[in-house]
Amino acid sequence: MNQVTVLTAGHVNWDVTLRVDRLPEPDGEASIRSQRGSGGGSAANVAAALAGLEVETGLIGSVGDDDNGLLARRELEGAGVSLGGLRVVEGAETVVKYLLVDETGSVAVLGNDGVNEAVTPGDLEPARIRAADHVHLTGQRPDTAAAIAQVASEAGITVSFDPGRRLGDRDYGDALALADVVFVTDREATALLETDPIGGGVDDRVVVVTCGADGAEAYTPDGAVVHAGFDVEPVDTAGAGDAFAAGFLATWLEDGDIDRALAYGNACGALTASRAGARSRLTATAVERVFTD
């Protein structure tokens, strides 16, 4: 990979993964098979995955000054992510997500209130944003996402945005309008078309739609590109979309080849889905094995 610097922005959480025999129905019960804690949050997941792929990576986000925040910071530092843009909020709690993962790898998420959206537009350091080669936005305060995208766009820096599950509930139109690449799931693509925040077209951007086990599609000004994905046995699908985004960006930023970026993103997502936890410590060597297995 060429040496580029990617700045991710959004949530930094602590995850508690509970492997269960089934996802409980209303008034139902499930048995916990195992429990483990690890770092989470889309911005942090993408940053850690990029660092594993030997892309220089920084992060804008926020955590509390509690034990979970300390654990999250240590894990990111260990992965090689620069935390100069991470705000530590005194006396506050880090967001904890409880991920219920059943035997098929399907995931349900519970979360507490915390400070993963404490970064406001006034807290931003424009020089940090301008120092990046690319900015990747994930779900966060819409005004902060828009402000980061505006600084990057004015500096001629490319922007990608993965707004996540709350796309239909939050007004991300300003940030989406400045994004060169938009990542959505097939479900989120419906919300994107309903809200029409980017004019319903791809004349000047790339829209990437991930389809789980069915791979991914990219809609570009030059037409559509499809990659069918890789056949793996799912263990835990949490974080697979973040790994996909990291793999796509690491490749697309190198040469702009959409076909290769889709394939590499799918390989990263498949590798993460085949392992426990939202982060699978991606490496270029591990990803290449997906292509040969």
Beta strands, then each sheet from edge to edge (+ up, - down):
strand 1: 5-9
strand 2: 13-20
strand 3: 32-40
strand 4: 56-64
strand 5: 82-89
strand 6: 96-101
strand 7: 107-111
strand 8: 134-138
strand 9: 158-162
strand 10: 181-185
strand 11: 206-210
strand 12: 216-220
strand 13: 223-227
sheet 1: 5+ 4+ 1+ 8+ 9+ 10+ 11+ 12- 13+
sheet 2: 3+ 2- 6- 7+
end
